[in-house]
Amino acid sequence: MLTIWQIVVINFAIFFGHYVIVATTLNFQYGNAGIPNMSNNLSVACGAYVITSIVTRICMWLLGMAGVAFRLSWVYDNPYNVSLISAFLNDRPLLGFSLFMLSLALALVFGNLLGWVLASISGKMRASTLMVLLYVVAQAGDVIVANESWIAGGSQGAFIPNFLSWYPGEDFLIVAVTTMLVGLLCYFVVRAIQNSPFGRLARAVRENEWTVMSMGKDVGRIRRGVMAFSSGMMAVTGVLLALYYRFVEYGMFDQVSYTIWPWLMITIGGIGNNAGSLVGVIVCVGILKTISTFNLFFGGVIASSGKAGLFITFEEMALSVILLAFLIYKPNGLLPEKRLHIPGIDYRRYLMENPSPGDEQSK
Protein backbone atom coordinates (compact mmCIF):
# COMPACT_ATOMS: atom_id res chain seq x y z
CA MET A 1 0.00 0.00 0.00
CA LEU A 2 1.48 3.31 -1.09
CA THR A 3 1.57 6.28 1.25
CA ILE A 4 0.18 9.61 0.12
CA TRP A 5 3.65 11.10 -0.38
CA GLN A 6 4.75 8.12 -2.46
CA ILE A 7 1.68 8.68 -4.63
CA VAL A 8 2.63 12.37 -5.00
CA VAL A 9 6.17 11.45 -6.13
CA ILE A 10 4.87 8.81 -8.55
CA ASN A 11 2.37 11.29 -9.98
CA PHE A 12 5.16 13.81 -10.49
CA ALA A 13 7.19 11.19 -12.39
CA ILE A 14 4.21 10.23 -14.54
CA PHE A 15 3.32 13.78 -15.52
CA PHE A 16 6.97 14.66 -16.07
CA GLY A 17 7.16 11.78 -18.56
CA HIS A 18 4.00 12.99 -20.32
CA TYR A 19 4.92 16.63 -20.54
CA VAL A 20 8.56 16.17 -21.48
CA ILE A 21 7.39 14.63 -24.76
CA VAL A 22 4.85 17.34 -25.53
CA ALA A 23 7.08 20.26 -24.51
CA THR A 24 10.17 18.96 -26.31
CA THR A 25 8.32 18.31 -29.56
CA LEU A 26 6.54 21.68 -29.33
CA ASN A 27 9.94 23.30 -28.85
CA PHE A 28 11.13 21.47 -31.95
CA GLN A 29 8.12 22.73 -33.91
CA TYR A 30 8.22 26.35 -32.83
CA GLY A 31 11.70 26.93 -31.43
CA ASN A 32 13.45 25.06 -34.23
CA ALA A 33 11.10 25.27 -37.23
CA GLY A 34 9.00 28.33 -36.40
CA ILE A 35 5.61 26.55 -36.54
CA PRO A 36 3.25 27.90 -33.82
CA ASN A 37 1.18 24.78 -33.18
CA MET A 38 -2.00 25.32 -31.16
CA SER A 39 -3.41 21.82 -31.70
CA ASN A 40 -1.09 19.79 -29.47
CA ASN A 41 -4.01 18.37 -27.54
CA LEU A 42 -5.46 16.90 -30.75
CA SER A 43 -2.20 15.05 -31.44
CA VAL A 44 -2.09 13.78 -27.85
CA ALA A 45 -5.71 12.64 -28.05
CA CYS A 46 -4.97 10.80 -31.30
CA GLY A 47 -2.75 8.32 -29.45
CA ALA A 48 -5.44 7.58 -26.88
CA TYR A 49 -8.12 7.18 -29.56
CA VAL A 50 -5.90 4.64 -31.33
CA ILE A 51 -6.21 2.38 -28.27
CA THR A 52 -9.97 2.76 -27.89
CA SER A 53 -10.84 2.42 -31.57
CA ILE A 54 -8.21 0.00 -32.90
CA VAL A 55 -6.16 -1.80 -30.25
CA THR A 56 -9.18 -2.71 -28.12
CA ARG A 57 -10.85 -4.23 -31.18
CA ILE A 58 -7.67 -6.17 -31.95
CA CYS A 59 -7.71 -7.49 -28.38
CA MET A 60 -11.34 -8.58 -28.71
CA TRP A 61 -10.59 -10.30 -32.00
CA LEU A 62 -7.61 -12.19 -30.51
CA LEU A 63 -9.52 -13.22 -27.40
CA GLY A 64 -12.53 -14.19 -29.47
CA MET A 65 -10.29 -16.65 -31.32
CA ALA A 66 -9.25 -17.99 -27.90
CA GLY A 67 -12.88 -18.66 -26.99
CA VAL A 68 -13.67 -15.60 -24.86
CA ALA A 69 -17.30 -14.47 -25.27
CA PHE A 70 -17.87 -10.71 -25.37
CA ARG A 71 -21.10 -8.77 -25.12
CA LEU A 72 -22.37 -7.02 -28.22
CA SER A 73 -22.75 -3.33 -27.33
CA TRP A 74 -19.53 -1.45 -28.07
CA VAL A 75 -20.44 1.49 -25.81
CA TYR A 76 -22.54 0.16 -22.93
CA ASP A 77 -20.79 -3.21 -22.58
CA ASN A 78 -17.34 -1.64 -22.76
CA PRO A 79 -16.51 -1.97 -19.00
CA TYR A 80 -17.41 -5.67 -18.99
CA ASN A 81 -15.53 -6.46 -22.20
CA VAL A 82 -12.42 -4.57 -21.08
CA SER A 83 -12.43 -6.38 -17.73
CA LEU A 84 -12.34 -9.69 -19.63
CA ILE A 85 -9.34 -8.52 -21.65
CA SER A 86 -7.44 -7.32 -18.57
CA ALA A 87 -8.13 -10.60 -16.77
CA PHE A 88 -6.89 -12.54 -19.80
CA LEU A 89 -3.63 -10.55 -19.78
CA ASN A 90 -2.98 -11.16 -16.07
CA ASP A 91 -0.79 -14.22 -16.66
CA ARG A 92 0.34 -13.38 -20.21
CA PRO A 93 3.05 -10.71 -19.87
CA LEU A 94 4.42 -11.19 -23.39
CA LEU A 95 1.02 -10.60 -24.97
CA GLY A 96 0.36 -7.57 -22.78
CA PHE A 97 3.75 -6.04 -23.57
CA SER A 98 3.27 -6.74 -27.28
CA LEU A 99 -0.10 -4.98 -27.28
CA PHE A 100 1.44 -2.00 -25.50
CA MET A 101 4.21 -1.78 -28.11
CA LEU A 102 1.60 -2.14 -30.86
CA SER A 103 -0.28 0.80 -29.33
CA LEU A 104 2.87 2.95 -29.40
CA ALA A 105 3.61 1.98 -33.01
CA LEU A 106 0.06 2.69 -34.22
CA ALA A 107 0.04 5.99 -32.32
CA LEU A 108 3.21 7.02 -34.13
CA VAL A 109 1.71 6.10 -37.50
CA PHE A 110 -1.65 7.83 -37.02
CA GLY A 111 -0.02 10.78 -35.28
CA ASN A 112 2.28 11.21 -38.29
CA LEU A 113 -0.71 11.12 -40.62
CA LEU A 114 -2.56 13.68 -38.51
CA GLY A 115 0.44 16.03 -38.49
CA TRP A 116 0.85 15.69 -42.25
CA VAL A 117 -2.85 16.49 -42.79
CA LEU A 118 -2.71 19.52 -40.46
CA ALA A 119 0.36 20.86 -42.26
CA SER A 120 -1.26 20.26 -45.65
CA ILE A 121 -4.53 22.05 -44.90
CA SER A 122 -2.67 24.99 -43.34
CA GLY A 123 -0.98 25.67 -46.68
CA LYS A 124 1.03 28.88 -46.66
CA MET A 125 -0.49 30.23 -43.46
CA ARG A 126 1.95 31.71 -40.97
CA ALA A 127 1.95 33.11 -37.43
CA SER A 128 -1.44 34.20 -36.06
CA THR A 129 -3.61 32.81 -38.88
CA LEU A 130 -1.96 29.39 -38.55
CA MET A 131 -2.45 29.43 -34.77
CA VAL A 132 -6.16 30.25 -35.14
CA LEU A 133 -6.68 27.52 -37.76
CA LEU A 134 -4.99 24.83 -35.64
CA TYR A 135 -6.92 25.96 -32.57
CA VAL A 136 -10.23 25.63 -34.42
CA VAL A 137 -9.28 22.24 -35.86
CA ALA A 138 -8.54 20.95 -32.35
CA GLN A 139 -11.97 22.13 -31.17
CA ALA A 140 -13.62 20.49 -34.16
CA GLY A 141 -11.84 17.23 -33.33
CA ASP A 142 -13.49 17.18 -29.89
CA VAL A 143 -16.93 17.66 -31.45
CA ILE A 144 -16.37 14.80 -33.90
CA VAL A 145 -15.16 12.37 -31.22
CA ALA A 146 -18.07 13.29 -28.93
CA ASN A 147 -20.57 12.37 -31.65
CA GLU A 148 -18.87 9.26 -33.08
CA SER A 149 -19.17 6.47 -30.53
CA TRP A 150 -16.91 4.06 -32.45
CA ILE A 151 -13.85 6.22 -31.69
CA ALA A 152 -13.97 6.51 -27.90
CA GLY A 153 -17.51 5.69 -26.81
CA GLY A 154 -18.93 9.10 -27.68
CA SER A 155 -20.05 11.13 -24.68
CA GLN A 156 -19.89 8.00 -22.48
CA GLY A 157 -16.16 7.51 -22.89
CA ALA A 158 -14.42 4.14 -23.02
CA PHE A 159 -12.29 2.08 -20.67
CA ILE A 160 -9.13 0.50 -22.06
CA PRO A 161 -7.41 -2.79 -21.20
CA ASN A 162 -4.62 -2.78 -18.65
CA PHE A 163 -1.68 -4.01 -20.73
CA LEU A 164 0.49 -4.12 -17.60
CA SER A 165 -1.95 -6.13 -15.45
CA TRP A 166 0.61 -8.96 -15.32
CA TYR A 167 2.89 -6.85 -13.11
CA PRO A 168 2.60 -8.23 -9.53
CA GLY A 169 3.40 -4.96 -7.70
CA GLU A 170 1.72 -1.56 -7.55
CA ASP A 171 0.19 -0.56 -10.88
CA PHE A 172 1.10 3.11 -10.46
CA LEU A 173 4.77 2.22 -10.01
CA ILE A 174 5.13 0.28 -13.27
CA VAL A 175 3.15 2.99 -15.10
CA ALA A 176 5.48 5.66 -13.69
CA VAL A 177 8.63 3.75 -14.70
CA THR A 178 7.26 3.05 -18.18
CA THR A 179 6.21 6.67 -18.69
CA MET A 180 9.56 8.04 -17.52
CA LEU A 181 11.51 5.68 -19.78
CA VAL A 182 9.39 6.40 -22.85
CA GLY A 183 9.43 10.13 -22.12
CA LEU A 184 13.22 10.33 -21.80
CA LEU A 185 13.65 8.14 -24.90
CA CYS A 186 11.45 10.53 -26.90
CA TYR A 187 13.44 13.49 -25.55
CA PHE A 188 16.73 12.06 -26.84
CA VAL A 189 15.12 11.15 -30.17
CA VAL A 190 13.93 14.75 -30.64
CA ARG A 191 17.36 16.00 -29.61
CA ALA A 192 19.02 13.76 -32.21
CA ILE A 193 16.60 14.92 -34.92
CA GLN A 194 17.22 18.55 -34.01
CA ASN A 195 20.99 18.10 -34.51
CA SER A 196 20.52 16.12 -37.73
CA PRO A 197 20.65 17.63 -41.25
CA PHE A 198 16.85 17.71 -41.30
CA GLY A 199 16.79 19.63 -38.01
CA ARG A 200 19.29 22.16 -39.33
CA LEU A 201 17.21 22.53 -42.49
CA ALA A 202 14.10 23.16 -40.38
CA ARG A 203 15.97 25.84 -38.44
CA ALA A 204 17.02 27.44 -41.72
CA VAL A 205 13.34 27.61 -42.72
CA ARG A 206 12.61 29.39 -39.46
CA GLU A 207 15.36 31.93 -40.06
CA ASN A 208 14.62 32.69 -43.73
CA GLU A 209 12.42 30.42 -45.79
CA TRP A 210 13.03 32.44 -48.97
CA THR A 211 16.73 31.65 -48.79
CA VAL A 212 15.91 27.96 -48.35
CA MET A 213 13.57 28.10 -51.36
CA SER A 214 16.28 29.78 -53.44
CA MET A 215 18.49 26.76 -52.72
CA GLY A 216 15.91 24.48 -54.36
CA LYS A 217 14.36 23.09 -51.16
CA ASP A 218 10.63 22.49 -50.78
CA VAL A 219 9.65 24.52 -47.71
CA GLY A 220 6.13 23.06 -47.61
CA ARG A 221 7.53 19.55 -47.56
CA ILE A 222 9.91 20.46 -44.73
CA ARG A 223 7.06 21.90 -42.67
CA ARG A 224 4.94 18.81 -43.31
CA GLY A 225 7.83 16.65 -42.15
CA VAL A 226 8.23 18.66 -38.95
CA MET A 227 4.49 18.52 -38.19
CA ALA A 228 4.25 14.81 -38.98
CA PHE A 229 7.22 13.89 -36.79
CA SER A 230 6.11 16.08 -33.88
CA SER A 231 2.49 14.96 -34.01
CA GLY A 232 3.58 11.33 -33.98
CA MET A 233 5.70 11.89 -30.89
CA MET A 234 2.84 13.68 -29.13
CA ALA A 235 0.51 10.79 -29.94
CA VAL A 236 2.80 8.57 -27.86
CA THR A 237 1.84 10.78 -24.91
CA GLY A 238 -1.80 9.90 -25.53
CA VAL A 239 -1.00 6.20 -25.18
CA LEU A 240 0.80 6.82 -21.89
CA LEU A 241 -2.06 8.95 -20.57
CA ALA A 242 -4.60 6.30 -21.50
CA LEU A 243 -2.45 3.70 -19.75
CA TYR A 244 -2.42 5.89 -16.64
CA TYR A 245 -6.14 6.69 -16.50
CA ARG A 246 -7.34 3.45 -18.17
CA PHE A 247 -10.20 5.51 -19.47
CA VAL A 248 -10.53 7.79 -22.48
CA GLU A 249 -13.12 10.48 -23.05
CA TYR A 250 -13.30 13.23 -25.65
CA GLY A 251 -13.00 16.05 -23.09
CA MET A 252 -9.94 14.69 -21.30
CA PHE A 253 -7.38 16.32 -23.56
CA ASP A 254 -8.26 19.97 -23.12
CA GLN A 255 -6.25 22.76 -24.66
CA VAL A 256 -5.27 24.31 -21.34
CA SER A 257 -3.54 21.15 -20.12
CA TYR A 258 -1.97 19.93 -23.36
CA THR A 259 -1.51 23.10 -25.42
CA ILE A 260 -1.26 26.15 -23.15
CA TRP A 261 0.77 24.52 -20.35
CA PRO A 262 3.38 23.14 -22.81
CA TRP A 263 3.68 26.64 -24.29
CA LEU A 264 4.32 27.96 -20.78
CA MET A 265 6.91 25.23 -20.22
CA ILE A 266 9.01 26.16 -23.24
CA THR A 267 8.57 29.86 -22.47
CA ILE A 268 9.96 29.33 -18.97
CA GLY A 269 12.73 26.97 -20.04
CA GLY A 270 13.79 28.74 -23.20
CA ILE A 271 12.38 28.54 -26.73
CA GLY A 272 14.77 26.75 -29.08
CA ASN A 273 16.71 25.06 -26.27
CA ASN A 274 16.16 21.36 -25.58
CA ALA A 275 17.57 21.55 -22.07
CA GLY A 276 15.22 24.48 -21.50
CA SER A 277 12.29 22.19 -22.27
CA LEU A 278 13.37 19.88 -19.45
CA VAL A 279 13.76 22.78 -17.03
CA GLY A 280 10.36 24.19 -17.98
CA VAL A 281 8.68 20.81 -17.54
CA ILE A 282 10.24 20.33 -14.10
CA VAL A 283 9.14 23.82 -12.97
CA CYS A 284 5.59 23.59 -14.34
CA VAL A 285 4.91 20.01 -13.25
CA GLY A 286 6.25 20.96 -9.82
CA ILE A 287 3.77 23.86 -9.71
CA LEU A 288 0.88 21.66 -10.88
CA LYS A 289 1.62 18.91 -8.38
CA THR A 290 2.09 21.44 -5.58
CA ILE A 291 -1.32 22.92 -6.34
CA SER A 292 -2.98 19.49 -6.54
CA THR A 293 -1.33 18.41 -3.25
CA PHE A 294 -2.47 21.65 -1.60
CA ASN A 295 -6.00 21.06 -2.87
CA LEU A 296 -5.88 17.50 -1.58
CA PHE A 297 -5.21 18.65 1.97
CA PHE A 298 -7.02 22.00 2.07
CA GLY A 299 -9.53 21.81 -0.79
CA GLY A 300 -12.40 20.86 1.50
CA VAL A 301 -11.68 23.75 3.85
CA ILE A 302 -11.53 26.22 0.95
CA ALA A 303 -14.75 24.89 -0.61
CA SER A 304 -16.63 24.99 2.71
CA SER A 305 -15.57 28.60 3.28
CA GLY A 306 -17.45 29.73 0.18
CA LYS A 307 -14.33 30.20 -1.98
CA ALA A 308 -14.99 27.25 -4.29
CA GLY A 309 -14.43 29.44 -7.36
CA LEU A 310 -10.87 30.16 -6.23
CA PHE A 311 -10.35 26.45 -5.61
CA ILE A 312 -11.44 25.55 -9.15
CA THR A 313 -9.53 28.24 -11.06
CA PHE A 314 -6.29 28.25 -9.08
CA GLU A 315 -4.30 26.42 -11.78
CA GLU A 316 -5.45 28.80 -14.51
CA MET A 317 -4.60 31.80 -12.33
CA ALA A 318 -1.11 30.45 -11.67
CA LEU A 319 -0.61 29.78 -15.39
CA SER A 320 -1.63 33.32 -16.35
CA VAL A 321 0.53 35.05 -13.73
CA ILE A 322 3.65 32.99 -14.49
CA LEU A 323 3.25 33.36 -18.26
CA LEU A 324 2.89 37.14 -18.04
CA ALA A 325 5.83 37.42 -15.65
CA PHE A 326 8.16 35.52 -17.97
CA LEU A 327 6.98 37.35 -21.08
CA ILE A 328 7.72 40.68 -19.39
CA TYR A 329 10.85 40.00 -17.34
CA LYS A 330 12.43 36.90 -18.91
CA PRO A 331 11.23 36.59 -22.53
CA ASN A 332 14.15 34.33 -23.53
CA GLY A 333 13.50 31.88 -20.69
CA LEU A 334 15.84 30.47 -18.08
CA LEU A 335 18.05 28.83 -20.73
CA PRO A 336 18.08 30.97 -23.90
CA GLU A 337 18.67 29.44 -27.31
CA LYS A 338 22.28 28.62 -28.13
CA ARG A 339 24.00 28.37 -31.47
CA LEU A 340 23.59 24.96 -33.01
CA HIS A 341 26.67 22.81 -32.48
CA ILE A 342 27.17 20.04 -35.05
CA PRO A 343 28.90 17.03 -33.48
CA GLY A 344 32.15 15.97 -35.17
CA ILE A 345 33.14 19.41 -36.51
CA ASP A 346 36.21 21.16 -35.08
CA TYR A 347 35.12 24.79 -35.48
CA ARG A 348 38.41 26.22 -34.25
CA ARG A 349 40.40 24.23 -36.80
CA TYR A 350 37.94 25.10 -39.58
CA LEU A 351 38.31 28.84 -38.91
CA MET A 352 42.10 28.56 -38.82
CA GLU A 353 42.20 26.74 -42.18
CA ASN A 354 39.55 28.94 -43.84
CA PRO A 355 40.12 32.56 -42.81
CA SER A 356 37.61 35.18 -43.90
CA PRO A 357 38.53 37.62 -46.73
CA GLY A 358 38.73 40.47 -44.23
CA ASP A 359 41.37 38.63 -42.19
CA GLU A 360 43.51 38.04 -45.29
CA GLN A 361 43.35 41.72 -46.32
CA SER A 362 44.38 42.85 -42.85
CA LYS A 363 47.55 40.78 -43.17
C-alpha positions as CSV (number, residue, x, y, z in Angstrom):
1,M,0.0,0.0,0.0
2,L,1.5,3.3,-1.1
3,T,1.6,6.3,1.2
4,I,0.2,9.6,0.1
5,W,3.7,11.1,-0.4
6,Q,4.7,8.1,-2.5
7,I,1.7,8.7,-4.6
8,V,2.6,12.4,-5.0
9,V,6.2,11.4,-6.1
10,I,4.9,8.8,-8.6
11,N,2.4,11.3,-10.0
12,F,5.2,13.8,-10.5
13,A,7.2,11.2,-12.4
14,I,4.2,10.2,-14.5
15,F,3.3,13.8,-15.5
16,F,7.0,14.7,-16.1
17,G,7.2,11.8,-18.6
18,H,4.0,13.0,-20.3
19,Y,4.9,16.6,-20.5
20,V,8.6,16.2,-21.5
21,I,7.4,14.6,-24.8
22,V,4.8,17.3,-25.5
23,A,7.1,20.3,-24.5
24,T,10.2,19.0,-26.3
25,T,8.3,18.3,-29.6
26,L,6.5,21.7,-29.3
27,N,9.9,23.3,-28.9
28,F,11.1,21.5,-32.0
29,Q,8.1,22.7,-33.9
30,Y,8.2,26.4,-32.8
31,G,11.7,26.9,-31.4
32,N,13.4,25.1,-34.2
33,A,11.1,25.3,-37.2
34,G,9.0,28.3,-36.4
35,I,5.6,26.5,-36.5
36,P,3.3,27.9,-33.8
37,N,1.2,24.8,-33.2
38,M,-2.0,25.3,-31.2
39,S,-3.4,21.8,-31.7
40,N,-1.1,19.8,-29.5
41,N,-4.0,18.4,-27.5
42,L,-5.5,16.9,-30.7
43,S,-2.2,15.0,-31.4
44,V,-2.1,13.8,-27.8
45,A,-5.7,12.6,-28.1
46,C,-5.0,10.8,-31.3
47,G,-2.7,8.3,-29.4
48,A,-5.4,7.6,-26.9
49,Y,-8.1,7.2,-29.6
50,V,-5.9,4.6,-31.3
51,I,-6.2,2.4,-28.3
52,T,-10.0,2.8,-27.9
53,S,-10.8,2.4,-31.6
54,I,-8.2,0.0,-32.9
55,V,-6.2,-1.8,-30.3
56,T,-9.2,-2.7,-28.1
57,R,-10.8,-4.2,-31.2
58,I,-7.7,-6.2,-32.0
59,C,-7.7,-7.5,-28.4
60,M,-11.3,-8.6,-28.7
61,W,-10.6,-10.3,-32.0
62,L,-7.6,-12.2,-30.5
63,L,-9.5,-13.2,-27.4
64,G,-12.5,-14.2,-29.5
65,M,-10.3,-16.7,-31.3
66,A,-9.2,-18.0,-27.9
67,G,-12.9,-18.7,-27.0
68,V,-13.7,-15.6,-24.9
69,A,-17.3,-14.5,-25.3
70,F,-17.9,-10.7,-25.4
71,R,-21.1,-8.8,-25.1
72,L,-22.4,-7.0,-28.2
73,S,-22.7,-3.3,-27.3
74,W,-19.5,-1.4,-28.1
75,V,-20.4,1.5,-25.8
76,Y,-22.5,0.2,-22.9
77,D,-20.8,-3.2,-22.6
78,N,-17.3,-1.6,-22.8
79,P,-16.5,-2.0,-19.0
80,Y,-17.4,-5.7,-19.0
81,N,-15.5,-6.5,-22.2
82,V,-12.4,-4.6,-21.1
83,S,-12.4,-6.4,-17.7
84,L,-12.3,-9.7,-19.6
85,I,-9.3,-8.5,-21.7
86,S,-7.4,-7.3,-18.6
87,A,-8.1,-10.6,-16.8
88,F,-6.9,-12.5,-19.8
89,L,-3.6,-10.6,-19.8
90,N,-3.0,-11.2,-16.1
91,D,-0.8,-14.2,-16.7
92,R,0.3,-13.4,-20.2
93,P,3.1,-10.7,-19.9
94,L,4.4,-11.2,-23.4
95,L,1.0,-10.6,-25.0
96,G,0.4,-7.6,-22.8
97,F,3.7,-6.0,-23.6
98,S,3.3,-6.7,-27.3
99,L,-0.1,-5.0,-27.3
100,F,1.4,-2.0,-25.5
101,M,4.2,-1.8,-28.1
102,L,1.6,-2.1,-30.9
103,S,-0.3,0.8,-29.3
104,L,2.9,3.0,-29.4
105,A,3.6,2.0,-33.0
106,L,0.1,2.7,-34.2
107,A,0.0,6.0,-32.3
108,L,3.2,7.0,-34.1
109,V,1.7,6.1,-37.5
110,F,-1.7,7.8,-37.0
111,G,0.0,10.8,-35.3
112,N,2.3,11.2,-38.3
113,L,-0.7,11.1,-40.6
114,L,-2.6,13.7,-38.5
115,G,0.4,16.0,-38.5
116,W,0.8,15.7,-42.3
117,V,-2.9,16.5,-42.8
118,L,-2.7,19.5,-40.5
119,A,0.4,20.9,-42.3
120,S,-1.3,20.3,-45.6
121,I,-4.5,22.1,-44.9
122,S,-2.7,25.0,-43.3
123,G,-1.0,25.7,-46.7
124,K,1.0,28.9,-46.7
125,M,-0.5,30.2,-43.5
126,R,1.9,31.7,-41.0
127,A,2.0,33.1,-37.4
128,S,-1.4,34.2,-36.1
129,T,-3.6,32.8,-38.9
130,L,-2.0,29.4,-38.5
131,M,-2.5,29.4,-34.8
132,V,-6.2,30.2,-35.1
133,L,-6.7,27.5,-37.8
134,L,-5.0,24.8,-35.6
135,Y,-6.9,26.0,-32.6
136,V,-10.2,25.6,-34.4
137,V,-9.3,22.2,-35.9
138,A,-8.5,20.9,-32.4
139,Q,-12.0,22.1,-31.2
140,A,-13.6,20.5,-34.2
141,G,-11.8,17.2,-33.3
142,D,-13.5,17.2,-29.9
143,V,-16.9,17.7,-31.4
144,I,-16.4,14.8,-33.9
145,V,-15.2,12.4,-31.2
146,A,-18.1,13.3,-28.9
147,N,-20.6,12.4,-31.7
148,E,-18.9,9.3,-33.1
149,S,-19.2,6.5,-30.5
150,W,-16.9,4.1,-32.5
151,I,-13.9,6.2,-31.7
152,A,-14.0,6.5,-27.9
153,G,-17.5,5.7,-26.8
154,G,-18.9,9.1,-27.7
155,S,-20.0,11.1,-24.7
156,Q,-19.9,8.0,-22.5
157,G,-16.2,7.5,-22.9
158,A,-14.4,4.1,-23.0
159,F,-12.3,2.1,-20.7
160,I,-9.1,0.5,-22.1
161,P,-7.4,-2.8,-21.2
162,N,-4.6,-2.8,-18.6
163,F,-1.7,-4.0,-20.7
164,L,0.5,-4.1,-17.6
165,S,-1.9,-6.1,-15.5
166,W,0.6,-9.0,-15.3
167,Y,2.9,-6.8,-13.1
168,P,2.6,-8.2,-9.5
169,G,3.4,-5.0,-7.7
170,E,1.7,-1.6,-7.6
171,D,0.2,-0.6,-10.9
172,F,1.1,3.1,-10.5
173,L,4.8,2.2,-10.0
174,I,5.1,0.3,-13.3
175,V,3.1,3.0,-15.1
176,A,5.5,5.7,-13.7
177,V,8.6,3.8,-14.7
178,T,7.3,3.1,-18.2
179,T,6.2,6.7,-18.7
180,M,9.6,8.0,-17.5
181,L,11.5,5.7,-19.8
182,V,9.4,6.4,-22.9
183,G,9.4,10.1,-22.1
184,L,13.2,10.3,-21.8
185,L,13.7,8.1,-24.9
186,C,11.5,10.5,-26.9
187,Y,13.4,13.5,-25.5
188,F,16.7,12.1,-26.8
189,V,15.1,11.1,-30.2
190,V,13.9,14.7,-30.6
191,R,17.4,16.0,-29.6
192,A,19.0,13.8,-32.2
193,I,16.6,14.9,-34.9
194,Q,17.2,18.6,-34.0
195,N,21.0,18.1,-34.5
196,S,20.5,16.1,-37.7
197,P,20.7,17.6,-41.3
198,F,16.8,17.7,-41.3
199,G,16.8,19.6,-38.0
200,R,19.3,22.2,-39.3
201,L,17.2,22.5,-42.5
202,A,14.1,23.2,-40.4
203,R,16.0,25.8,-38.4
204,A,17.0,27.4,-41.7
205,V,13.3,27.6,-42.7
206,R,12.6,29.4,-39.5
207,E,15.4,31.9,-40.1
208,N,14.6,32.7,-43.7
209,E,12.4,30.4,-45.8
210,W,13.0,32.4,-49.0
211,T,16.7,31.7,-48.8
212,V,15.9,28.0,-48.4
213,M,13.6,28.1,-51.4
214,S,16.3,29.8,-53.4
215,M,18.5,26.8,-52.7
216,G,15.9,24.5,-54.4
217,K,14.4,23.1,-51.2
218,D,10.6,22.5,-50.8
219,V,9.6,24.5,-47.7
220,G,6.1,23.1,-47.6
221,R,7.5,19.5,-47.6
222,I,9.9,20.5,-44.7
223,R,7.1,21.9,-42.7
224,R,4.9,18.8,-43.3
225,G,7.8,16.6,-42.2
226,V,8.2,18.7,-38.9
227,M,4.5,18.5,-38.2
228,A,4.2,14.8,-39.0
229,F,7.2,13.9,-36.8
230,S,6.1,16.1,-33.9
231,S,2.5,15.0,-34.0
232,G,3.6,11.3,-34.0
233,M,5.7,11.9,-30.9
234,M,2.8,13.7,-29.1
235,A,0.5,10.8,-29.9
236,V,2.8,8.6,-27.9
237,T,1.8,10.8,-24.9
238,G,-1.8,9.9,-25.5
239,V,-1.0,6.2,-25.2
240,L,0.8,6.8,-21.9
241,L,-2.1,8.9,-20.6
242,A,-4.6,6.3,-21.5
243,L,-2.5,3.7,-19.7
244,Y,-2.4,5.9,-16.6
245,Y,-6.1,6.7,-16.5
246,R,-7.3,3.4,-18.2
247,F,-10.2,5.5,-19.5
248,V,-10.5,7.8,-22.5
249,E,-13.1,10.5,-23.1
250,Y,-13.3,13.2,-25.6
251,G,-13.0,16.1,-23.1
252,M,-9.9,14.7,-21.3
253,F,-7.4,16.3,-23.6
254,D,-8.3,20.0,-23.1
255,Q,-6.2,22.8,-24.7
256,V,-5.3,24.3,-21.3
257,S,-3.5,21.1,-20.1
258,Y,-2.0,19.9,-23.4
259,T,-1.5,23.1,-25.4
260,I,-1.3,26.1,-23.1
261,W,0.8,24.5,-20.4
262,P,3.4,23.1,-22.8
263,W,3.7,26.6,-24.3
264,L,4.3,28.0,-20.8
265,M,6.9,25.2,-20.2
266,I,9.0,26.2,-23.2
267,T,8.6,29.9,-22.5
268,I,10.0,29.3,-19.0
269,G,12.7,27.0,-20.0
270,G,13.8,28.7,-23.2
271,I,12.4,28.5,-26.7
272,G,14.8,26.8,-29.1
273,N,16.7,25.1,-26.3
274,N,16.2,21.4,-25.6
275,A,17.6,21.6,-22.1
276,G,15.2,24.5,-21.5
277,S,12.3,22.2,-22.3
278,L,13.4,19.9,-19.4
279,V,13.8,22.8,-17.0
280,G,10.4,24.2,-18.0
281,V,8.7,20.8,-17.5
282,I,10.2,20.3,-14.1
283,V,9.1,23.8,-13.0
284,C,5.6,23.6,-14.3
285,V,4.9,20.0,-13.2
286,G,6.3,21.0,-9.8
287,I,3.8,23.9,-9.7
288,L,0.9,21.7,-10.9
289,K,1.6,18.9,-8.4
290,T,2.1,21.4,-5.6
291,I,-1.3,22.9,-6.3
292,S,-3.0,19.5,-6.5
293,T,-1.3,18.4,-3.3
294,F,-2.5,21.6,-1.6
295,N,-6.0,21.1,-2.9
296,L,-5.9,17.5,-1.6
297,F,-5.2,18.7,2.0
298,F,-7.0,22.0,2.1
299,G,-9.5,21.8,-0.8
300,G,-12.4,20.9,1.5
301,V,-11.7,23.7,3.9
302,I,-11.5,26.2,1.0
303,A,-14.8,24.9,-0.6
304,S,-16.6,25.0,2.7
305,S,-15.6,28.6,3.3
306,G,-17.5,29.7,0.2
307,K,-14.3,30.2,-2.0
308,A,-15.0,27.2,-4.3
309,G,-14.4,29.4,-7.4
310,L,-10.9,30.2,-6.2
311,F,-10.3,26.5,-5.6
312,I,-11.4,25.6,-9.1
313,T,-9.5,28.2,-11.1
314,F,-6.3,28.2,-9.1
315,E,-4.3,26.4,-11.8
316,E,-5.5,28.8,-14.5
317,M,-4.6,31.8,-12.3
318,A,-1.1,30.5,-11.7
319,L,-0.6,29.8,-15.4
320,S,-1.6,33.3,-16.3
321,V,0.5,35.1,-13.7
322,I,3.7,33.0,-14.5
323,L,3.3,33.4,-18.3
324,L,2.9,37.1,-18.0
325,A,5.8,37.4,-15.6
326,F,8.2,35.5,-18.0
327,L,7.0,37.4,-21.1
328,I,7.7,40.7,-19.4
329,Y,10.8,40.0,-17.3
330,K,12.4,36.9,-18.9
331,P,11.2,36.6,-22.5
332,N,14.1,34.3,-23.5
333,G,13.5,31.9,-20.7
334,L,15.8,30.5,-18.1
335,L,18.1,28.8,-20.7
336,P,18.1,31.0,-23.9
337,E,18.7,29.4,-27.3
338,K,22.3,28.6,-28.1
339,R,24.0,28.4,-31.5
340,L,23.6,25.0,-33.0
341,H,26.7,22.8,-32.5
342,I,27.2,20.0,-35.1
343,P,28.9,17.0,-33.5
344,G,32.2,16.0,-35.2
345,I,33.1,19.4,-36.5
346,D,36.2,21.2,-35.1
347,Y,35.1,24.8,-35.5
348,R,38.4,26.2,-34.3
349,R,40.4,24.2,-36.8
350,Y,37.9,25.1,-39.6
351,L,38.3,28.8,-38.9
352,M,42.1,28.6,-38.8
353,E,42.2,26.7,-42.2
354,N,39.5,28.9,-43.8
355,P,40.1,32.6,-42.8
356,S,37.6,35.2,-43.9
357,P,38.5,37.6,-46.7
358,G,38.7,40.5,-44.2
359,D,41.4,38.6,-42.2
360,E,43.5,38.0,-45.3
361,Q,43.3,41.7,-46.3
362,S,44.4,42.8,-42.8
363,K,47.6,40.8,-43.2
